[in-house]
Amino acid sequence: MKTAELFEHKTVFSLEVFPPKPDTDESVIYDTLDELSDISPDFISVTYGAGGGHNGCKTIQIASDIKERYGVESVAHLPCIDLTKEQAAEILDSLQAHGIENVLALRGDRREETAAVGDFMHASDLITFIKERYDFNVLAACYPEIHPESTSAVDDLKWLRHKVDCGADHLITQLFLDNKYFLDFHEKARIAGIDIPIEAGIMPVTNKRQIERMVKLCGVQLPKKFVRVLERYEYNDTALRDAGIAYAIDQITELIAEGVDGIHLYTMNYPYVAKKIFAAVESLISVNSCTATL
């Protein structure tokens, strides 16, 4: 099933997982999926394996197993910055052969030490390539606090609209910790004529190093409420984990009340955290599925 179809009658709740590192036993991801399947998410996305190559192939196999073994729709991430058109076609052909219908088209992170060698400068180039040759449902990323390389919010929305015009069917946001950024972004996106589903990406922060990395990579703003939580519990792992869960639940509760299209939970492969959050918001999602959305 194509993920864009899921939003017609409900508030979508989806998850993201990542493949195990090359030196890690592959059974670990299936232990994670065994637990996450209890949630019965609308779909699970699988990031592209770190380092590409063989580990990128794991993305295809895991996405296939999510659909065939667990009966959950899957989405395969595909960063394009280092891909030639021939390599992209090879991956897309493999995804198609495995029965995967949904692809999250990404540019991927630029690495300062090496220049990009692929044929795709932007995610929009990959979206166009896919739509011209295949029948995939294409997801794309968006940034409530604007992409770190954008010159302004207006510039960011212009390029997001370009992604949609190229054929993106469904958007998932980068993580944010202050809902006002998402709500403001969502309103402006609709005014700009972006009318496809926009899922809010939520990452439960369970350790200080995690959020420091996200701030550096994505430019995420830390609201005072979150900073107080971090400062109070940063030296107690269990307390910070539980505070991170509570903070994410608060975010999701407000977003559902506002009529968000869906929630995409970045699980970081921690089933305990994902299950706690879903248990707290499951009834809210069910009720919201019967009411109007944003």
Backbone as CSV, one residue per row, in Angstrom:
resi,resn,N_x,N_y,N_z,CA_x,CA_y,CA_z,C_x,C_y,C_z
1,MET,0.839,-1.197,0.000,0.000,0.000,0.000,0.876,1.251,0.000
2,LYS,0.464,2.247,-0.725,1.209,3.497,-0.775,0.842,4.358,0.426
3,THR,1.862,4.889,1.106,1.621,5.573,2.382,0.711,6.778,2.252
4,ALA,0.734,7.461,1.117,-0.107,8.653,0.957,-1.590,8.309,1.089
5,GLU,-1.949,7.052,0.815,-3.344,6.625,0.904,-3.795,6.436,2.348
6,LEU,-2.849,6.295,3.268,-3.178,6.021,4.665,-3.859,7.205,5.348
7,PHE,-3.645,8.400,4.828,-4.092,9.613,5.519,-5.543,9.994,5.216
8,GLU,-6.189,9.226,4.381,-7.528,9.618,3.926,-8.559,9.619,5.049
9,HIS,-8.412,8.705,6.004,-9.459,8.573,7.019,-8.926,8.474,8.449
10,LYS,-7.640,8.778,8.661,-7.111,8.577,10.013,-5.880,9.435,10.266
11,THR,-5.536,9.543,11.537,-4.254,10.121,11.925,-3.230,8.985,11.882
12,VAL,-2.219,9.134,11.068,-1.232,8.075,10.856,-0.203,8.079,11.988
13,PHE,0.205,6.883,12.409,1.284,6.738,13.392,2.296,5.769,12.804
14,SER,3.509,6.255,12.571,4.532,5.442,11.922,5.844,5.507,12.697
15,LEU,6.755,4.611,12.338,8.016,4.467,13.059,9.187,4.465,12.080
16,GLU,10.369,4.831,12.609,11.596,4.706,11.830,12.584,3.833,12.582
17,VAL,13.238,2.927,11.850,14.308,2.109,12.417,15.521,2.225,11.501
18,PHE,16.669,1.759,11.989,17.859,1.757,11.143,18.509,0.374,11.162
19,PRO,19.181,-0.001,10.060,19.830,-1.312,9.994,20.970,-1.402,11.005
20,PRO,21.318,-2.615,11.431,22.463,-2.764,12.341,23.766,-2.391,11.633
21,LYS,24.739,-1.982,12.412,26.050,-1.674,11.842,26.659,-2.949,11.246
22,PRO,27.602,-2.790,10.312,28.172,-3.963,9.637,28.757,-5.012,10.590
23,ASP,29.258,-4.564,11.751,29.883,-5.506,12.687,28.913,-5.988,13.776
24,THR,27.616,-5.730,13.588,26.613,-6.121,14.570,25.771,-7.270,14.039
25,ASP,25.408,-8.185,14.913,24.566,-9.316,14.550,23.237,-8.807,13.983
26,GLU,22.882,-9.278,12.796,21.668,-8.804,12.134,20.401,-9.171,12.895
27,SER,20.487,-10.172,13.769,19.287,-10.586,14.506,18.781,-9.471,15.420
28,VAL,19.661,-8.514,15.753,19.279,-7.434,16.666,18.101,-6.638,16.110
29,ILE,18.138,-6.336,14.822,17.058,-5.533,14.245,15.740,-6.293,14.268
30,TYR,15.811,-7.612,14.119,14.572,-8.392,14.130,14.012,-8.539,15.540
31,ASP,14.891,-8.547,16.527,14.405,-8.492,17.911,13.651,-7.180,18.141
32,THR,14.203,-6.097,17.600,13.552,-4.787,17.707,12.199,-4.797,17.000
33,LEU,12.167,-5.328,15.784,10.928,-5.352,15.016,9.877,-6.252,15.661
34,ASP,10.316,-7.347,16.289,9.370,-8.217,17.006,8.585,-7.413,18.036
35,GLU,9.297,-6.529,18.741,8.637,-5.729,19.779,7.827,-4.581,19.181
36,LEU,8.383,-3.934,18.173,7.674,-2.792,17.571,6.400,-3.226,16.849
37,SER,6.366,-4.453,16.372,5.173,-4.907,15.657,3.964,-4.977,16.574
38,ASP,4.196,-5.038,17.896,3.084,-5.029,18.854,2.281,-3.731,18.770
39,ILE,2.941,-2.667,18.326,2.292,-1.363,18.196,1.325,-1.337,17.012
40,SER,1.575,-2.206,16.023,0.813,-2.192,14.768,0.842,-0.810,14.126
41,PRO,2.049,-0.286,13.842,2.139,1.039,13.214,1.585,0.996,11.796
42,ASP,1.257,2.160,11.270,0.755,2.227,9.902,1.850,1.912,8.889
43,PHE,3.076,2.304,9.187,4.213,1.876,8.377,5.492,2.054,9.182
44,ILE,6.542,1.389,8.727,7.867,1.528,9.335,8.842,1.895,8.222
45,SER,9.594,2.963,8.427,10.625,3.332,7.457,11.976,2.812,7.936
46,VAL,12.831,2.517,6.967,14.154,1.957,7.258,15.211,2.868,6.651
47,THR,16.082,3.401,7.482,17.119,4.295,6.972,18.102,3.513,6.109
48,TYR,18.819,4.238,5.268,19.816,3.592,4.404,21.030,3.251,5.241
49,GLY,21.513,2.029,5.128,22.606,1.555,5.983,23.800,2.475,5.977
50,ALA,24.335,2.731,7.175,25.511,3.602,7.310,26.649,3.063,6.462
51,GLY,27.259,3.949,5.675,28.384,3.542,4.848,27.975,3.002,3.489
52,GLY,26.656,2.839,3.260,26.187,2.366,1.961,26.655,0.957,1.668
53,GLY,26.886,0.648,0.401,27.373,-0.654,0.007,26.494,-1.785,0.513
54,HIS,27.147,-2.807,1.082,26.409,-3.974,1.581,25.410,-3.574,2.638
55,ASN,25.782,-2.616,3.470,24.850,-2.219,4.528,23.625,-1.518,3.950
56,GLY,23.785,-0.885,2.795,22.624,-0.328,2.120,21.692,-1.426,1.635
57,CYS,22.254,-2.565,1.255,21.423,-3.698,0.842,20.565,-4.196,1.999
58,LYS,21.049,-4.029,3.231,20.268,-4.450,4.388,18.951,-3.674,4.469
59,THR,18.994,-2.420,4.043,17.777,-1.614,4.042,16.698,-2.293,3.216
60,ILE,17.066,-2.769,2.039,16.095,-3.412,1.155,15.550,-4.681,1.794
61,GLN,16.432,-5.505,2.351,15.976,-6.762,2.940,15.103,-6.526,4.162
62,ILE,15.496,-5.572,5.011,14.705,-5.287,6.212,13.339,-4.721,5.833
63,ALA,13.323,-3.793,4.865,12.043,-3.228,4.423,11.145,-4.317,3.847
64,SER,11.726,-5.250,3.113,10.954,-6.361,2.570,10.409,-7.248,3.676
65,ASP,11.249,-7.540,4.681,10.817,-8.400,5.791,9.731,-7.737,6.634
66,ILE,9.816,-6.419,6.802,8.772,-5.695,7.549,7.417,-5.940,6.890
67,LYS,7.413,-5.896,5.573,6.151,-6.065,4.836,5.705,-7.525,4.805
68,GLU,6.641,-8.438,4.520,6.270,-9.835,4.325,6.164,-10.609,5.631
69,ARG,7.094,-10.373,6.554,7.114,-11.145,7.796,6.179,-10.568,8.850
70,TYR,6.114,-9.220,8.908,5.349,-8.577,9.971,4.006,-8.024,9.504
71,GLY,3.767,-8.003,8.213,2.499,-7.510,7.695,2.292,-6.020,7.896
72,VAL,3.398,-5.268,7.952,3.346,-3.813,8.121,3.918,-3.169,6.863
73,GLU,3.280,-2.105,6.392,3.799,-1.417,5.213,5.181,-0.850,5.535
74,SER,6.053,-0.808,4.544,7.420,-0.338,4.779,7.796,0.759,3.793
75,VAL,8.783,1.540,4.219,9.356,2.613,3.402,10.866,2.461,3.438
76,ALA,11.499,2.491,2.287,12.958,2.409,2.212,13.538,3.796,1.951
77,HIS,14.474,4.219,2.795,15.161,5.486,2.570,16.162,5.319,1.426
78,LEU,16.314,6.372,0.636,17.293,6.333,-0.445,17.973,7.694,-0.592
79,PRO,19.168,7.858,0.020,19.948,9.088,-0.194,20.679,9.001,-1.528
80,CYS,20.742,10.121,-2.246,21.209,10.053,-3.632,22.516,10.780,-3.903
81,ILE,23.089,11.434,-2.915,24.190,12.346,-3.176,25.388,11.666,-3.832
82,ASP,25.602,10.375,-3.562,26.750,9.663,-4.123,26.352,8.644,-5.185
83,LEU,25.115,8.702,-5.647,24.640,7.714,-6.610,24.693,8.227,-8.043
84,THR,25.095,7.361,-8.947,24.887,7.629,-10.365,23.459,7.216,-10.707
85,LYS,22.999,7.618,-11.862,21.658,7.214,-12.283,21.576,5.693,-12.428
86,GLU,22.644,5.085,-12.897,22.659,3.633,-13.051,22.551,2.942,-11.692
87,GLN,23.264,3.453,-10.685,23.194,2.870,-9.355,21.806,3.062,-8.735
88,ALA,21.251,4.246,-8.922,19.907,4.505,-8.398,18.901,3.552,-9.024
89,ALA,18.996,3.363,-10.336,18.071,2.459,-11.024,18.232,1.032,-10.516
90,GLU,19.459,0.625,-10.250,19.699,-0.727,-9.740,19.029,-0.931,-8.378
91,ILE,19.153,0.077,-7.499,18.526,-0.009,-6.173,17.005,0.002,-6.304
92,LEU,16.489,0.887,-7.137,15.043,0.986,-7.312,14.468,-0.289,-7.932
93,ASP,15.206,-0.876,-8.859,14.766,-2.150,-9.444,14.695,-3.230,-8.366
94,SER,15.687,-3.242,-7.475,15.700,-4.231,-6.397,14.542,-4.004,-5.434
95,LEU,14.279,-2.749,-5.096,13.141,-2.435,-4.231,11.838,-2.923,-4.866
96,GLN,11.695,-2.659,-6.141,10.493,-3.078,-6.864,10.367,-4.599,-6.863
97,ALA,11.477,-5.281,-7.074,11.463,-6.741,-7.090,11.092,-7.326,-5.739
98,HIS,11.387,-6.592,-4.662,11.063,-7.034,-3.306,9.655,-6.606,-2.877
99,GLY,8.901,-6.010,-3.784,7.528,-5.636,-3.478,7.377,-4.375,-2.654
100,ILE,8.429,-3.572,-2.573,8.379,-2.334,-1.796,7.813,-1.221,-2.679
101,GLU,6.800,-0.524,-2.166,6.095,0.484,-2.950,6.436,1.920,-2.564
102,ASN,7.160,2.102,-1.454,7.369,3.440,-0.895,8.850,3.738,-0.713
103,VAL,9.278,4.887,-1.208,10.678,5.303,-1.122,10.756,6.711,-0.540
104,LEU,11.609,6.889,0.460,11.877,8.225,0.994,13.100,8.768,0.271
105,ALA,12.874,9.717,-0.633,13.947,10.261,-1.467,14.665,11.378,-0.727
106,LEU,15.952,11.198,-0.501,16.758,12.143,0.261,18.008,12.523,-0.516
107,ARG,18.481,13.719,-0.295,19.790,14.062,-0.852,20.878,13.313,-0.100
108,GLY,20.823,13.335,1.225,21.877,12.760,2.047,22.821,13.838,2.518
109,ASP,23.578,13.532,3.548,24.487,14.512,4.145,25.734,14.709,3.295
110,ARG,26.074,15.966,3.100,27.342,16.263,2.445,28.479,16.026,3.422
111,ARG,29.564,15.447,2.925,30.740,15.212,3.764,31.828,16.197,3.360
112,GLU,32.303,16.934,4.343,33.272,17.985,4.054,34.558,17.445,3.448
113,GLU,34.938,16.207,3.845,36.234,15.688,3.411,36.235,15.179,1.971
114,THR,35.037,14.901,1.419,34.965,14.391,0.050,33.868,15.099,-0.719
115,ALA,34.080,15.220,-2.015,33.074,15.836,-2.874,32.068,14.783,-3.331
116,ALA,30.826,15.202,-3.515,29.802,14.285,-4.009,30.172,13.838,-5.425
117,VAL,29.932,12.550,-5.711,30.337,12.013,-7.016,29.149,11.545,-7.835
118,GLY,27.940,11.709,-7.337,26.767,11.187,-8.015,26.184,12.130,-9.045
119,ASP,25.064,11.678,-9.627,24.383,12.445,-10.668,23.259,13.317,-10.130
120,PHE,23.013,13.275,-8.831,21.888,13.991,-8.243,22.387,15.073,-7.289
121,MET,22.058,16.308,-7.593,22.465,17.415,-6.733,21.508,17.600,-5.553
122,HIS,20.226,17.285,-5.788,19.199,17.527,-4.783,18.236,16.352,-4.731
123,ALA,17.493,16.251,-3.621,16.471,15.216,-3.508,15.430,15.354,-4.617
124,SER,15.140,16.587,-5.020,14.155,16.806,-6.084,14.586,16.144,-7.396
125,ASP,15.897,16.081,-7.635,16.388,15.406,-8.840,16.077,13.913,-8.783
126,LEU,16.248,13.325,-7.602,15.931,11.910,-7.439,14.426,11.667,-7.561
127,ILE,13.628,12.567,-6.991,12.171,12.424,-7.097,11.744,12.423,-8.564
128,THR,12.273,13.359,-9.333,11.959,13.416,-10.761,12.370,12.134,-11.467
129,PHE,13.564,11.654,-11.163,14.089,10.417,-11.760,13.157,9.244,-11.470
130,ILE,12.721,9.126,-10.216,11.839,8.019,-9.825,10.498,8.120,-10.538
131,LYS,9.910,9.309,-10.518,8.572,9.470,-11.081,8.540,9.286,-12.603
132,GLU,9.647,9.552,-13.259,9.695,9.376,-14.712,9.809,7.914,-15.118
133,ARG,10.282,7.066,-14.182,10.608,5.685,-14.557,9.849,4.614,-13.779
134,TYR,9.274,4.988,-12.625,8.685,3.975,-11.739,7.328,4.446,-11.219
135,ASP,6.676,3.522,-10.508,5.378,3.818,-9.926,5.448,3.829,-8.397
136,PHE,6.581,4.210,-7.842,6.714,4.281,-6.394,5.921,5.460,-5.827
137,ASN,5.443,5.272,-4.612,4.968,6.387,-3.791,6.221,7.024,-3.197
138,VAL,6.404,8.313,-3.398,7.653,8.961,-2.989,7.418,9.893,-1.807
139,LEU,8.152,9.654,-0.741,8.149,10.522,0.425,9.346,11.455,0.337
140,ALA,9.251,12.600,1.023,10.355,13.549,1.046,10.442,14.196,2.421
141,ALA,11.599,14.745,2.717,11.829,15.384,4.015,11.503,16.870,3.943
142,CYS,11.123,17.424,5.104,10.922,18.867,5.211,11.385,19.317,6.600
143,TYR,11.533,20.627,6.766,12.240,21.161,7.927,11.470,22.312,8.572
144,PRO,10.777,22.049,9.672,10.022,23.119,10.338,10.878,24.314,10.743
145,GLU,12.154,24.053,11.050,13.047,25.152,11.438,13.979,25.528,10.290
146,ILE,13.583,25.222,9.076,14.250,25.393,7.787,15.527,24.558,7.698
147,HIS,15.818,24.141,6.485,17.022,23.358,6.211,18.257,24.191,6.565
148,PRO,19.261,23.580,7.192,20.456,24.344,7.595,21.124,25.112,6.459
149,GLU,20.930,24.674,5.217,21.575,25.341,4.083,20.685,26.388,3.416
150,SER,19.441,26.520,3.882,18.529,27.509,3.292,18.890,28.908,3.770
151,THR,18.616,29.879,2.917,18.928,31.264,3.271,17.805,31.923,4.062
152,SER,16.584,31.361,3.966,15.440,31.932,4.673,14.293,30.932,4.657
153,ALA,13.268,31.197,5.457,12.090,30.338,5.474,11.375,30.378,4.126
154,VAL,11.360,31.537,3.488,10.726,31.664,2.172,11.457,30.814,1.144
155,ASP,12.795,30.880,1.159,13.610,30.084,0.248,13.383,28.593,0.493
156,ASP,13.289,28.208,1.752,13.083,26.808,2.105,11.737,26.298,1.580
157,LEU,10.696,27.106,1.745,9.369,26.713,1.251,9.346,26.638,-0.277
158,LYS,10.097,27.514,-0.928,10.159,27.482,-2.394,10.714,26.145,-2.872
159,TRP,11.783,25.694,-2.227,12.395,24.424,-2.630,11.550,23.231,-2.219
160,LEU,10.821,23.370,-1.111,9.919,22.291,-0.719,8.784,22.173,-1.734
161,ARG,8.236,23.285,-2.149,7.193,23.267,-3.176,7.735,22.634,-4.460
162,HIS,9.006,22.887,-4.753,9.621,22.283,-5.942,9.642,20.762,-5.812
163,LYS,9.971,20.242,-4.619,9.943,18.785,-4.395,8.555,18.222,-4.678
164,VAL,7.549,18.936,-4.190,6.170,18.482,-4.386,5.809,18.533,-5.866
165,ASP,6.202,19.584,-6.537,5.914,19.707,-7.971,6.625,18.611,-8.771
166,CYS,7.761,18.153,-8.267,8.489,17.072,-8.945,7.825,15.716,-8.735
167,GLY,6.918,15.647,-7.749,6.179,14.394,-7.574,6.133,13.811,-6.185
168,ALA,6.655,14.504,-5.178,6.574,13.975,-3.811,5.106,13.805,-3.416
169,ASP,4.806,12.670,-2.769,3.430,12.336,-2.406,3.126,12.521,-0.927
170,HIS,4.149,12.690,-0.103,3.980,12.616,1.358,5.254,13.181,1.972
171,LEU,5.117,14.048,2.958,6.267,14.686,3.595,6.403,14.231,5.045
172,ILE,7.633,14.093,5.492,7.944,13.823,6.899,8.927,14.884,7.370
173,THR,8.646,15.497,8.518,9.521,16.565,8.990,10.750,16.023,9.713
174,GLN,11.779,16.838,9.692,12.913,16.639,10.594,12.396,16.824,12.016
175,LEU,13.123,16.288,12.976,12.698,16.434,14.373,12.661,17.901,14.786
176,PHE,11.803,18.193,15.731,11.729,19.525,16.342,11.297,19.319,17.775
177,LEU,11.654,20.252,18.649,11.343,20.115,20.069,10.378,21.190,20.560
178,ASP,10.018,22.085,19.671,9.055,23.134,20.006,7.962,23.101,18.942
179,ASN,6.748,22.755,19.337,5.659,22.585,18.373,5.313,23.846,17.602
180,LYS,5.664,24.998,18.149,5.314,26.236,17.449,5.989,26.299,16.083
181,TYR,7.184,25.702,15.968,7.871,25.700,14.676,7.093,24.871,13.663
182,PHE,6.615,23.709,14.096,5.852,22.866,13.185,4.543,23.530,12.776
183,LEU,3.815,24.060,13.740,2.504,24.638,13.442,2.623,25.839,12.510
184,ASP,3.645,26.664,12.719,3.878,27.810,11.855,4.279,27.347,10.452
185,PHE,5.177,26.369,10.400,5.614,25.816,9.114,4.439,25.206,8.357
186,HIS,3.608,24.448,9.067,2.476,23.780,8.433,1.522,24.796,7.795
187,GLU,1.227,25.857,8.526,0.332,26.892,8.009,0.904,27.525,6.741
188,LYS,2.198,27.846,6.773,2.823,28.491,5.616,2.911,27.533,4.427
189,ALA,3.139,26.240,4.713,3.199,25.256,3.629,1.861,25.166,2.914
190,ARG,0.778,25.179,3.670,-0.550,25.121,3.050,-0.815,26.380,2.224
191,ILE,-0.415,27.524,2.745,-0.596,28.783,2.003,0.203,28.738,0.697
192,ALA,1.365,28.067,0.745,2.227,27.960,-0.437,1.712,26.927,-1.432
193,GLY,0.569,26.310,-1.142,-0.015,25.355,-2.069,0.477,23.939,-1.907
194,ILE,1.156,23.653,-0.804,1.629,22.297,-0.526,0.499,21.564,0.206
195,ASP,-0.199,20.702,-0.510,-1.412,20.109,0.043,-1.319,18.603,0.258
196,ILE,-0.131,18.034,0.184,0.037,16.607,0.448,0.200,16.390,1.951
197,PRO,0.040,15.151,2.452,0.177,14.909,3.894,1.547,15.323,4.431
198,ILE,1.522,15.942,5.604,2.760,16.342,6.286,2.775,15.673,7.654
199,GLU,3.662,14.705,7.829,3.795,14.020,9.111,4.814,14.731,9.986
200,ALA,4.512,14.834,11.264,5.430,15.459,12.219,6.417,14.424,12.733
201,GLY,7.691,14.674,12.524,8.729,13.764,12.994,9.111,14.074,14.438
202,ILE,8.928,13.099,15.306,9.202,13.284,16.736,10.303,12.341,17.176
203,MET,11.339,12.890,17.802,12.413,12.063,18.344,12.450,12.193,19.862
204,PRO,12.127,11.135,20.590,12.255,11.169,22.052,13.737,11.274,22.422
205,VAL,14.083,12.286,23.162,15.481,12.494,23.542,15.769,11.727,24.823
206,THR,16.634,10.725,24.739,16.893,9.869,25.891,18.310,9.979,26.429
207,ASN,19.167,10.759,25.766,20.490,11.024,26.334,21.036,12.333,25.783
208,LYS,21.942,12.933,26.533,22.440,14.265,26.199,23.249,14.254,24.906
209,ARG,24.052,13.229,24.693,24.876,13.170,23.494,24.008,13.157,22.225
210,GLN,22.882,12.479,22.312,21.957,12.399,21.185,21.475,13.776,20.759
211,ILE,21.025,14.573,21.709,20.491,15.878,21.353,21.596,16.834,20.923
212,GLU,22.785,16.721,21.506,23.894,17.572,21.084,24.239,17.317,19.618
213,ARG,24.184,16.056,19.219,24.455,15.695,17.827,23.374,16.264,16.913
214,MET,22.111,16.178,17.342,21.015,16.679,16.517,21.078,18.197,16.348
215,VAL,21.448,18.882,17.415,21.576,20.336,17.343,22.657,20.711,16.330
216,LYS,23.759,19.974,16.355,24.863,20.255,15.443,24.493,19.961,13.991
217,LEU,23.820,18.827,13.757,23.504,18.412,12.396,22.340,19.194,11.796
218,CYS,21.326,19.439,12.606,20.060,19.938,12.074,19.709,21.351,12.498
219,GLY,20.455,21.920,13.429,20.129,23.264,13.886,18.852,23.337,14.691
220,VAL,18.518,22.266,15.412,17.294,22.233,16.202,17.411,23.206,17.379
221,GLN,16.367,24.014,17.575,16.338,24.958,18.691,15.837,24.244,19.951
222,LEU,16.490,24.520,21.068,16.110,23.893,22.331,15.260,24.863,23.144
223,PRO,13.972,24.591,23.306,13.124,25.476,24.110,13.519,25.429,25.577
224,LYS,13.203,26.490,26.321,13.596,26.570,27.731,13.073,25.385,28.530
225,LYS,11.855,24.976,28.249,11.268,23.832,28.965,12.116,22.591,28.794
226,PHE,12.603,22.358,27.577,13.422,21.182,27.321,14.790,21.312,27.986
227,VAL,15.374,22.499,27.935,16.683,22.718,28.558,16.618,22.445,30.063
228,ARG,15.532,22.864,30.685,15.378,22.607,32.126,15.318,21.106,32.410
229,VAL,14.631,20.376,31.570,14.564,18.915,31.733,15.952,18.307,31.582
230,LEU,16.670,18.746,30.565,18.002,18.212,30.294,18.955,18.500,31.449
231,GLU,18.938,19.727,31.936,19.841,20.104,33.027,19.532,19.360,34.322
232,ARG,18.269,19.093,34.558,17.880,18.449,35.812,18.216,16.963,35.832
233,TYR,18.100,16.301,34.660,18.201,14.837,34.650,19.375,14.289,33.845
234,GLU,20.267,15.152,33.344,21.298,14.666,32.424,22.252,13.650,33.036
235,TYR,22.385,13.606,34.342,23.322,12.674,34.971,22.626,11.426,35.513
236,ASN,21.344,11.301,35.240,20.608,10.111,35.658,19.956,9.522,34.401
237,ASP,20.556,8.453,33.881,20.125,7.913,32.588,18.651,7.511,32.575
238,THR,18.229,6.851,33.633,16.835,6.388,33.682,15.863,7.557,33.764
239,ALA,16.209,8.524,34.596,15.336,9.691,34.753,15.267,10.488,33.454
240,LEU,16.402,10.652,32.758,16.400,11.405,31.500,15.601,10.660,30.432
241,ARG,15.743,9.345,30.408,14.946,8.558,29.454,13.453,8.775,29.684
242,ASP,13.042,8.673,30.944,11.622,8.818,31.262,11.136,10.246,31.020
243,ALA,12.006,11.223,31.292,11.641,12.615,31.024,11.522,12.851,29.522
244,GLY,12.410,12.220,28.740,12.341,12.338,27.283,11.062,11.730,26.729
245,ILE,10.653,10.619,27.300,9.387,9.989,26.893,8.218,10.922,27.207
246,ALA,8.219,11.471,28.427,7.124,12.368,28.844,7.072,13.609,27.950
247,TYR,8.242,14.142,27.598,8.293,15.341,26.755,7.712,15.033,25.370
248,ALA,8.088,13.871,24.805,7.572,13.487,23.490,6.064,13.278,23.531
249,ILE,5.575,12.685,24.604,4.128,12.478,24.748,3.403,13.818,24.775
250,ASP,3.963,14.792,25.490,3.356,16.131,25.529,3.308,16.752,24.127
251,GLN,4.410,16.617,23.399,4.440,17.148,22.035,3.355,16.514,21.166
252,ILE,3.293,15.194,21.211,2.356,14.466,20.365,0.916,14.781,20.748
253,THR,0.661,14.876,22.044,-0.696,15.190,22.508,-1.175,16.512,21.938
254,GLU,-0.320,17.522,21.982,-0.703,18.829,21.437,-0.899,18.752,19.930
255,LEU,-0.007,18.061,19.238,-0.104,17.980,17.780,-1.369,17.258,17.340
256,ILE,-1.722,16.193,18.033,-2.948,15.469,17.701,-4.161,16.366,17.936
257,ALA,-4.147,17.112,19.043,-5.254,18.035,19.330,-5.385,19.089,18.232
258,GLU,-4.264,19.451,17.608,-4.280,20.437,16.532,-4.670,19.825,15.194
259,GLY,-4.826,18.502,15.160,-5.257,17.848,13.928,-4.146,17.480,12.976
260,VAL,-2.961,17.149,13.499,-1.824,16.791,12.656,-2.177,15.605,11.755
261,ASP,-1.605,15.587,10.546,-1.857,14.484,9.616,-1.338,13.157,10.169
262,GLY,-0.196,13.210,10.812,0.377,11.983,11.335,1.588,12.258,12.197
263,ILE,1.993,11.228,12.934,3.188,11.279,13.782,4.162,10.206,13.303
264,HIS,5.382,10.628,13.016,6.439,9.693,12.620,7.467,9.669,13.743
265,LEU,7.553,8.557,14.444,8.396,8.458,15.633,9.759,7.889,15.267
266,TYR,10.799,8.689,15.512,12.171,8.224,15.319,12.532,7.349,16.523
267,THR,12.473,6.043,16.359,12.591,5.129,17.507,14.016,4.962,18.000
268,MET,15.006,5.240,17.159,16.420,4.981,17.486,16.624,3.522,17.904
269,ASN,15.739,2.655,17.381,15.769,1.209,17.655,15.585,0.877,19.131
270,TYR,14.830,1.747,19.859,14.525,1.503,21.277,13.043,1.166,21.411
271,PRO,12.683,-0.111,21.354,11.259,-0.483,21.433,10.597,-0.044,22.733
272,TYR,11.332,-0.070,23.847,10.747,0.311,25.129,10.184,1.731,25.050
273,VAL,10.973,2.628,24.512,10.570,4.030,24.420,9.368,4.176,23.486
274,ALA,9.441,3.545,22.327,8.352,3.653,21.359,7.045,3.100,21.917
275,LYS,7.123,1.985,22.606,5.909,1.354,23.129,5.287,2.188,24.250
276,LYS,6.122,2.798,25.079,5.608,3.659,26.149,4.864,4.861,25.560
277,ILE,5.451,5.450,24.523,4.834,6.622,23.905,3.523,6.235,23.228
278,PHE,3.534,5.146,22.479,2.316,4.746,21.780,1.191,4.410,22.760
279,ALA,1.525,3.740,23.853,0.502,3.400,24.842,-0.173,4.647,25.398
280,ALA,0.606,5.726,25.511,0.068,6.963,26.082,-0.811,7.734,25.105
281,VAL,-0.594,7.550,23.797,-1.321,8.371,22.818,-2.262,7.568,21.925
282,GLU,-2.289,6.272,22.100,-3.095,5.422,21.208,-4.557,5.853,21.157
283,SER,-5.154,6.110,22.315,-6.569,6.488,22.337,-6.785,7.855,21.698
284,LEU,-5.811,8.747,21.818,-5.926,10.072,21.206,-5.930,9.965,19.687
285,ILE,-5.084,9.101,19.168,-5.008,8.894,17.714,-6.329,8.335,17.203
286,SER,-6.902,7.388,17.941,-8.163,6.774,17.524,-9.282,7.802,17.463
287,VAL,-9.354,8.664,18.491,-10.391,9.694,18.511,-10.162,10.696,17.396
288,ASN,-8.907,11.100,17.211,-8.599,12.127,16.214,-8.858,11.656,14.801
289,SER,-8.820,10.336,14.589,-9.050,9.800,13.261,-10.476,10.036,12.782
290,CYS,-11.349,10.390,13.693,-12.753,10.640,13.337,-13.068,12.121,13.211
291,THR,-12.054,12.985,13.383,-12.289,14.422,13.349,-11.501,15.085,12.252
292,ALA,-11.743,16.371,12.049,-11.050,17.108,10.987,-9.584,17.276,11.315
293,THR,-8.767,17.383,10.261,-7.338,17.595,10.412,-6.980,19.028,10.071
294,LEU,-5.706,19.363,10.294,-5.223,20.720,10.018,-5.491,21.137,8.578
